[in-house]
Amino acid sequence: MKEASAPKLSQQGCRQRQARLQVYLHEHKLDAVLFTNRHYVYWLTGYWHEQILTPTAALFSSDGSALLVTHYE
């Protein structure tokens, strides 16, 4: 059974969530956070991959930088 496609997220919404995450990192004196759950990666970046077993990660630093890592076919 094919999984339903994820709804489209706006770039602005993803950026707002990233900004709130950056504030959280500063408030808790954290240097960075790594997300490997594809649903969290999607919520923060807007990147979605239909295949469940495709490895995906997003690293967000307190300085505002971000890195998205995923499989490339």
C-alpha positions, 0 to 999 in steps of 0.5 A, spaced: 500 500 500 502 506 497 503 512 503 499 518 502 503 524 499 505 529 504 502 536 504 506 542 501 509 546 506 511 553 505 518 555 505 516 561 509 513 556 514 519 552 514 523 558 515 519 560 521 520 554 525 527 554 524 527 561 527 524 558 533 528 552 533 534 557 533 531 561 539 530 554 543 538 552 541 540 559 544 536 559 550 538 552 552 545 553 550 546 548 545 550 548 539 546 544 534 541 539 534 540 533 529 533 530 526 533 523 523 526 522 523 523 524 516 517 527 519 521 532 523 526 533 517 519 535 513 516 539 518 523 543 518 525 543 511 519 541 507 523 536 504 519 529 503 521 523 500 516 517 499 520 511 500 520 510 508 527 507 508 530 512 505 535 515 510 534 523 511 537 527 516 537 535 518 542 538 522 541 545 525 546 550 528 545 555 533 548 560 528 543 559 523 546 554 519 543 548 516 545 542 513 540 537 509 543 530 508 539 525 504 540 519 499 541 521 492 539 516 487 
